[in-house]
Amino acid sequence: MRMILATALLSLSTTVVLAQAPATPPTPGVGPEVQRSYNGLKGNILKSADKMPEDLYSFKPTPDIRTFARILTHVIEAQTATCGAVNGTAQADQPKTPAETAPKAEIVAALKASFDACDKAYASVTDANATELLAIGRGKRSRIGLLWGNVSHDNEQYAQLATYMRLKNIMPPSASEK
């Protein structure tokens, strides 16, 4: 008897919930969804690059890890490869990444150029082409998979940039704008 009552109540509550839900819920699409995440990280990484003084671009918390500048050049390398693949840009035609010892202005300019390439890549994603397989390295990945991978990678790199900034008593962009 309890089982029948529980099933009836569950059925009734499901019917009420379904009756209140819109017939076709709005779907944002995969392109805008991944682009929102990318745009937030883009702003934080660019602001970090601008906010860190040039003399601290060579800072690294311990001798065996990367400098602040090297994290930025790593972002440039990764974005150039990933977004270049999405944009169909041949590797030979992609801009070269500056050395981590390059002046801040050169690194920031290359970082902005890598974001420009990614802006184009993210804008190209539609629900229709999101699962299209693209060649990258020796394998193939979907367009949306590549871009979500880029978001994940940028998120990891921003966390490191923010840590380096905090170690130098500089408030990271994501913390100082709240």
C-alpha angles and dihedrals in degrees: 000000000000090000092053091048092048091049092049092049092047091049092049094048091049090051091051092049092047092048090055095047118092115258093243114018114216113260118206094205126233095269097060091041096057091038092058091056092045094049093055093051092044091058094047095048094047092047090049091052091050096042098051111086115242093242089060095054086091092052119122122169094224131015095249099058136069128280122245088253091051091056089054093047089048089055088051092051094047095045093046091054098041100041091039089058091049091047092046092240114157113239091239089057095052120101118259120251115243120240116265087245092058118114116278092248092057093048093047091048091052091046090053090048090053089051090049089056090047092048087059092046095050092046089055095062117106132166087252097055102029094101096043109128116238129190116247122165109325095332145051130247134176118263091243092045091054092049095046087049089054091051091050092048093047089050091055092047093048090053089057093046090051091050092051090049092051090050086059093045093252115136111234116234095249091055100041096052097059 
